Structures are given as structure tokens and as C-alpha cells.
Amino acid sequence: YQQTPPEVAERIRTWLESFKHKPAESRPITEEDQKWLKEHIDELFKRGGEEDDRPL
């Protein structure tokens, strides 16, 4: 890699950068989101499968 021509090395760097995770855009929580969270909060914190009712 050290002996690679600079143009090729830059193309490789650019290509590798394309695989990095890009964070999602943040947005405010809507009233609909809040309502859904309130209704499903217990399900989100269940341990294991659906039959497992133990909290975390």
C-alpha cells in the first residue's frame, strides 16, 4: 500500500470510506412516536422471546 501511486491510494481510501456507517438524520419525536412508545415500552424491555415475561 505504501508503494501505491497517490492517485490509486486516494481512490482506495475513498472506496473504503464508502463502507463506513453514516449516522441517520435526527428528528424530533412526534406525538405519534410518543404514543407508540408508551404503548409498547414493556415489550421493548422484555428479555428473550415472546413467552419470556421477565423484565431486564
Backbone as a ProteinNet text record, in pm:
[ID]
protein_1_A
[PRIMARY]
YQQTPPEVAERIRTWLESFKHKPAESRPITEEDQKWLKEHIDELFKRGGEEDDRPL
[TERTIARY]
83.5	0	87.1	200.7	291.3	347.1	365.5	425.8	320.8	197	89.1	94.7	74.2	71.4	-35.5	-9.4	-103.1	-245.3	-260.3	-395.1	-471.8	-402.9	-466.3	-496.2	-402.1	-422.8	-543.9	-559.5	-674.3	-804.8	-804.6	-925.7	-960.6	-858.8	-882.1	-938.8	-878.8	-929.4	-1075.2	-1106.8	-1244.2	-1338.4	-1295.4	-1376.9	-1401.4	-1296.8	-1311.9	-1403.1	-1394.9	-1480.9	-1628.5	-1658	-1797.9	-1863.4	-1782.8	-1837.7	-1862.3	-1813.4	-1830.2	-1975.6	-2016.6	-2153.6	-2176.7	-2285.6	-2324.5	-2443.7	-2433.5	-2543.1	-2670.6	-2781.3	-2910.7	-2938.4	-3020.3	-3059.3	-3144.7	-3119.7	-3203.1	-3323.3	-3430.9	-3552.6	-3625.3	-3709.6	-3782.8	-3880	-3907.4	-4005	-4144	-4223.1	-4358.6	-4452	-4570.1	-4670.2	-4707	-4711.6	-4742.4	-4633.8	-4506	-4394.7	-4407.5	-4436.9	-4451	-4562.1	-4674.2	-4787.6	-4747.9	-4681.6	-4640.4	-4544.4	-4447	-4351	-4420.3	-4514.2	-4586.9	-4663.7	-4720	-4799	-4711.5	-4586.6	-4502.1	-4376.2	-4362.2	-4239.3	-4207.5	-4308.2	-4284.4	-4229.1	-4282	-4235	-4089.3	-4051.7	-3915.7	-3811.9	-3852.8	-3758	-3773.5	-3853	-3865.3	-3735.1	-3705.6	-3586	-3629.1	-3553.7	-3581.2	-3694.7	-3762.4	-3869.3	-4001.1	-4105	-4237.3	-4291.6	-4254.4	-4306.5	-4239.4	-4127.5	-4048.7	-4095.4	-4165.7	-4219	-4129.1	-4010	-3921.9	-3865.9	-3866.4	-3804.9	-3653.5	-3588.6	-3441.7	-3384.7
-120.1	0	125.2	120	234.3	271.9	173.5	198.5	224.8	228.4	253.5	400	427.9	567.3	646.4	772.8	853	855	858.6	862.5	734.4	621.9	492.7	481.5	523.1	517.6	601.5	718.3	805	738.6	673.9	603.6	490.5	420.4	311.6	369.1	479.9	543.4	585.4	645.9	689.4	569.7	464.2	342.9	284.7	277.9	224.3	312.4	443.2	535.9	510	465.1	443.1	331.6	248.2	138.6	177.3	292.7	334.4	369.1	345.3	374.9	525.5	565.4	705.6	719.1	805.9	819.6	868.6	821.5	862.9	1007.1	1072.7	1208.6	1204.4	1298	1303.3	1392.4	1360.9	1439.8	1437.9	1534.8	1536	1418.1	1374.4	1267.3	1328.2	1267.9	1318.7	1268	1326.8	1280	1134.9	1100.1	962.3	866.8	907.5	827.5	810.2	919.2	914.1	818	825.4	737.9	591.5	562.1	424.8	375.1	457.2	417.1	386.8	471.6	449.2	317.5	284.8	162	36.8	48.7	-67.8	-74.3	14.4	20.7	-111.9	-180.3	-308.2	-412.2	-415.7	-511.8	-485	-358.5	-322.9	-369.6	-382.1	-419.8	-563.7	-643.7	-785.5	-856.9	-956.6	-1038.4	-1162.9	-1201.7	-1325.5	-1311.7	-1424.5	-1430.6	-1380.4	-1400.1	-1351.3	-1419	-1545.4	-1618.1	-1573.3	-1507	-1468.2	-1331.8	-1328.4	-1203.8	-1139.8	-1197.5	-1140.8	-1007.2	-904.3	-776.9	-789.7	-695.9	-694.5	-669
0	0	0	70	79.7	-58.1	-144.5	-275.4	-383.4	-344	-438.7	-482.2	-609.4	-654	-576.9	-546.5	-466.3	-521.6	-653.4	-712.6	-680	-689.4	-661.6	-512.2	-428.7	-283.8	-244.1	-305.5	-275.2	-318.1	-433.5	-478.9	-383.6	-334.8	-238.5	-109.5	-59.2	63.2	46.3	-66.7	-94.3	-98	-162.1	-171.2	-32.3	50.4	186	270.5	253.9	328.1	297.9	176.9	138.4	219.4	286.2	365.4	510.6	551.7	690.7	717.5	841.7	883.1	882.7	824.8	827.2	922.1	1023	1118.6	1051	1102.1	1049	1089.9	1011.7	1047	1172.6	1262	1381.9	1353.3	1419.2	1403.8	1537.2	1561.6	1688.2	1695.7	1817.8	1837.8	1822.9	1737.6	1715.3	1824.6	1831.6	1928.1	1899	1771.6	1732.4	1783	1771	1822.8	1973.8	2044.1	2189.6	2230.4	2160.8	2191.4	2171.2	2058.8	2029.9	2137.2	2175.9	2279.1	2411.1	2450.8	2576.5	2572.4	2457.5	2444.8	2436.9	2392.7	2367.6	2453.3	2551.4	2630.1	2698.9	2753.1	2820.7	2724.1	2603.5	2503.4	2465.3	2460.8	2421.3	2522.7	2650.3	2754.5	2801.7	2730.9	2766	2736.9	2818.2	2797.1	2720.3	2619.4	2546.7	2448.1	2424.6	2325.8	2379.4	2301.7	2338.6	2462.9	2486	2601.5	2730.9	2720.6	2836.5	2886.4	3000.8	3053.8	3158.5	3181.4	3283.7	3235.6	3322.1	3283.1	3280.2	3218	3214.5	3350.9
[MASK]
++++++++++++++++++++++++++++++++++++++++++++++++++++++++

